Structure formats: structure tokens, C-alpha cells
Amino acid sequence: MVAYMQSGDYNKWQNSSGVRNMADKGIKHDTTKTILDSIADGVFTVDRDWRITSFNRAAEEITGILKKEAIGQRCCDVFHASICETNCALKETFETSRPVVNRAVYVVDASGNRIPINISTAVLKNENGNIVGGVETFRDLSTIEELRLELEKKYSFHHIISKNSNMLRIFDILPSVAESDSTALIEGETGTGKELVARALHNLSPRQDMPFVAVNCGALPDALLESELFGYKAGAFTDARQDKPGRFALADKGTIFLDEIADISPALQVRLLRVLQERTYEPLGSTESIRADVRIVAASNQNLEKLVKSGVFREDLFYRINVVLIKLPPLRERKEDIPLLINHFIRRFNKLKKKLISDISPDALALLVNHEFPGNVRELENIIEGAFIFCHEATINIDNLPQAIRPKEIRSMAGLGSMRDYEAVFINETLKRNNFNRKKTAAELGIHKTTLWRKMKKLGISPNG
């Protein structure tokens, strides 16, 4: 923190010859108060009974609590902070005599608003070296949170976050695809966000006020999937005691999303082909056709064209669903999105888990950017959620991440562990991946070419490997 004071510094500074000299020269105002009131960070002090003994102007502005209302009150009654009851930083400092630096918490202001802050603490000692109280400084992180949110909005399109050039091209075409009402096929590996794209197509379309119904075709056996899609009439089979509408009926005038369409059987492919051709279907046990006024969006984690060539997927059905093809790149091909996605997940899990983690350390970020992510964005989300379980500080660090995701080069450096070592390995691996093309490497890292060059010189990385 800017206003951070080491143990005893506050008293020494108050009693310093400089302050006394200023007083001797006729400066009548309280120098300590003037200086503390001039800084942007909130500062307050407490005695050994936790009663607030000083409260600067920034503390008033951040909390909305006046100095005269705070002085003499117990700090927990004033701040209502997230750590007051369970993990008080000042209590920890009193017990250990060690300062706490930049711990993320939140306080509740006079209006009941939840405000994210970073705090630092230190003990206060008298001339005999005895602890007489403590000082805590805190910085309002609301502006930082707002800036992060603005950045996320800049690179967000209907809950899909990316600044990757291929993804931005997809963002550009989605409104036109949505308006057309044609059948669309989304291809991409598991976890790349196919359903998010399907929902974006629905929400941008004239059908946006009607139902969006998602079906995972790979999660159900063939017989059950058929009744799930088309429904059935009472008496169609032993347990069919009453009519049941299928997903096509539930999606009437809306959009049906057929995920993992490559997993359906040849027999069901024929039935689905008829729906696409004639826009009608019959529930099981019915002799009457029902019109399907539904936009169909299909998705596959496999290359359907290859499946057609191998005879696994019907060619006529492939051409029916492949009116518009949207291919989502895997996360390993859009690594510039990883920091954006991490910030998004941190904000999300802070709300869900009632925590206030503010950031991820550079070495932990380097490890994640260097990971290949076979599970793509979903895997990254799960990693950050897991990190929230083990992270008890303001910043997610490398120890909070799964050992299994660490590249061999970084695992072998476990005994070294310095930021310089991690950064060197990370940059070197990124250079190798881009055949030592510094422009491509800098783009992947999200930094300027000159910044990359400076880092390479500093870390002793050869430009040619």
C-alpha cells in the first residue's frame, strides 16, 4: 500500500525530530493529521482494546462514516468487513508482530454497499517497544473492478469473451446468421463454448422471445433420445400412460440446439433428415404429423465432413445442417484470451463464493497460458474454481493450481520457484511454439514487440533459440 507503515514507524514518525522541528518553527496545525488526510488511502489506528483512535479523511470517504462517529468505536462495529469475525488482519498482526500486506477483503459502507478493498496492517509501539495498538491502511478497489468490467465488456459478445481475431470474425457474422433463420452447424472441441454461440444466435434472432431448448444428443441412448426429441402418445409403449411433448414441441417458434449431433444413430439421422426436409415430425405412437416451426442449430465436437467420408454420418443430413458452418478455435489457439477469461471467472466466483480475490500472480498466469487446455474454456473455468478453494490471500498463486497442469519444464523448476525462472521458461516456450517469430509471440503474450525484446535481453533468451 502507498500508506503502509512498518511496525513502530507511525510512532517514530510522530515523535521524529522533523515533526518536532516543524512544531518548534511555529507550525500550529497537527502535521500528522494533515499528512494522513492528504493521502488517497484510508488510514485508521486502534488501541489494544480495538477502539479506533484515529480515522483519516480518505477512510471517511471510502466508508461513508464520519471520523467523529468512528473514534472510540470498535473497528469491527465500524467496518463490518468480511474478515472481522474469522480472519482479522489486525489480530493476526498483534499476535505475530508481523505486518499484513495487500490482503483483499470487503467492507460495508454506511449505505450498506459492499466495497472491495486491499488492506495492510502493522503494530504501533511506544518508546519502550511495547505494542500499544495497530494501524491499518486500505485502498478502495471499486475503480479497478469497474475498469476490469469495462475491459471485459469491450471484448464480450453475448457472454462470449474474446479478443482473438478468429473469434472476432465470428462475432461479426453472428448477427447475419441469426437473422437468416437457416440451420447452422457449430464445430469445436469440447468446452469451447458451442452452446454460448447457439444461445447468441437465438438471442439475436427474431425468435429471441420464444423458447431456446438444448438437447445433448450424446447423453441419451437412441430409443430414449427419439422420444425425447419428438415426444410420444399415450399407449405408444408400456409406460406411456399419457401424452408427452418432445423437445421439438417445447421449442415451437423458438430454437432447438442439438449438441453432439455426431453421436446419433443412422436410424435417428433418417428421422431428423425428414424434419429438416419437410419441417414435420410424428411423435411415437402417432399417425398425425406435426409442423416443426423451429430454428435448428446443431453442434459437434468432431469434424462431420470426415465422418461423412468414413460413412459414419449421412451425407444428405450433413448438407442439410451445414447451411452455415461456424468453427470455434480451441483455447490453445486463442491464448491471448486466457487473462480476460481468468478475470471474468475471478469476478464470477468472488460473487458465488463470497470471496474477494483480486488477481492472479504472474507466474500462475504464465503457467496457465503455457497449458494446452484439452478441456478448453470449461477446463480453465474449473481450474479457477478449484483455485478459489485453496486461495486464502488476495492473489491466486501457483500453489493454488493443480500440479497436473504444470508443463514438465516448470515442474522441474519446483525447487527454484523464482518469478524470473518461470517467466524465462514461459517466454521461451511461447517463442518455440511460434518458431521464434517475435511478432506472433508478442501478439500471443499480449505485449508489444519491443517489450518482448527487452524481456528476452533481460532473461538472456536467444532470438534464434
RAURDA-V124176 format. One record per pair of residues at least 4 apart in sequence whose C-alpha atoms are under 6 Angstrom apart, sorted by the first residue. I is the first residue (numbers start at 1). GAP is how many residues later the second one is. Records with the same first field share a line. If there is no record, write none. Layout:
I = GAP + GAP
This chain:
5 = 4
6 = 116
7 = 115 + 116 + 117
8 = 116 + 117
9 = 4
12 = 4
17 = 4
22 = 5
23 = 4
33 = 4
37 = 19 + 20
40 = 18
41 = 17 + 97 + 98
42 = 16 + 17 + 95 + 96
43 = 13 + 93 + 94
44 = 10 + 11 + 91 + 92
45 = 7 + 8 + 9 + 89 + 90
46 = 4 + 5 + 6 + 7 + 87 + 88
47 = 4 + 85 + 86
48 = 84 + 85
50 = 24
51 = 21 + 22 + 23
52 = 19 + 20 + 21
53 = 18
55 = 12
60 = 4 + 5 + 6
63 = 46
64 = 45 + 46
76 = 4 + 8
79 = 28
80 = 27 + 28
81 = 25 + 26
82 = 23 + 24
83 = 4 + 5
84 = 4
93 = 4 + 5 + 6
99 = 22 + 23
100 = 20 + 21
101 = 19
102 = 16 + 17 + 18
103 = 15 + 16 + 291
104 = 13 + 14 + 252 + 290
105 = 12 + 251
106 = 9 + 10 + 11
107 = 7 + 8
108 = 4 + 5 + 6
109 = 4
116 = 25
117 = 22 + 23 + 24
118 = 20 + 21
119 = 18 + 19
120 = 16 + 17
121 = 14 + 15
122 = 12 + 13
123 = 10 + 11
124 = 7 + 8 + 9 + 10
125 = 4 + 5 + 6 + 7
126 = 4
152 = 4
155 = 6 + 7 + 8
156 = 4 + 5
158 = 42
162 = 175
164 = 170
174 = 4
178 = 23 + 26 + 27
179 = 26
183 = 113 + 114 + 138 + 140
184 = 113 + 139 + 140
185 = 113 + 114 + 136 + 137 + 140
186 = 113 + 139 + 140 + 141
187 = 112 + 113 + 114 + 140
188 = 113 + 139 + 140
189 = 112
190 = 111
191 = 184 + 185 + 186 + 187
192 = 184 + 185
202 = 6
203 = 5
207 = 47
210 = 44
211 = 40 + 43
212 = 42 + 43 + 44
213 = 38 + 43
214 = 42 + 43
215 = 43 + 44
216 = 43
217 = 42 + 43 + 44
218 = 42 + 45
220 = 5
221 = 4
227 = 4
228 = 18
229 = 17 + 18 + 19
230 = 16 + 53
231 = 13 + 14 + 15 + 52
232 = 11 + 12 + 51 + 52
233 = 10 + 52
234 = 6 + 7 + 8 + 9
235 = 5
236 = 4 + 49
245 = 4
251 = 4 + 5
252 = 41 + 42
253 = 40 + 41
254 = 40
255 = 39 + 40 + 41
256 = 40
257 = 40 + 41
258 = 40
259 = 39 + 40
260 = 39 + 40
261 = 39
273 = 44
274 = 4
275 = 4 + 5 + 6
279 = 12 + 13
280 = 9 + 10 + 11 + 12
281 = 8 + 9
282 = 4 + 7
307 = 5 + 6
308 = 4 + 5 + 6 + 7
318 = 4
331 = 45
332 = 40
336 = 108 + 110
345 = 4
346 = 4
349 = 4
350 = 4 + 5 + 6
357 = 37 + 38
358 = 36 + 37
359 = 36
360 = 35 + 36
361 = 36
363 = 56 + 59
364 = 33 + 34
366 = 60
375 = 4
387 = 4 + 13 + 14
390 = 10
391 = 5 + 9
406 = 5
424 = 4
431 = 5 + 10
432 = 4
438 = 4
439 = 10
442 = 4 + 5 + 6 + 7
455 = 4
456 = 4 + 5
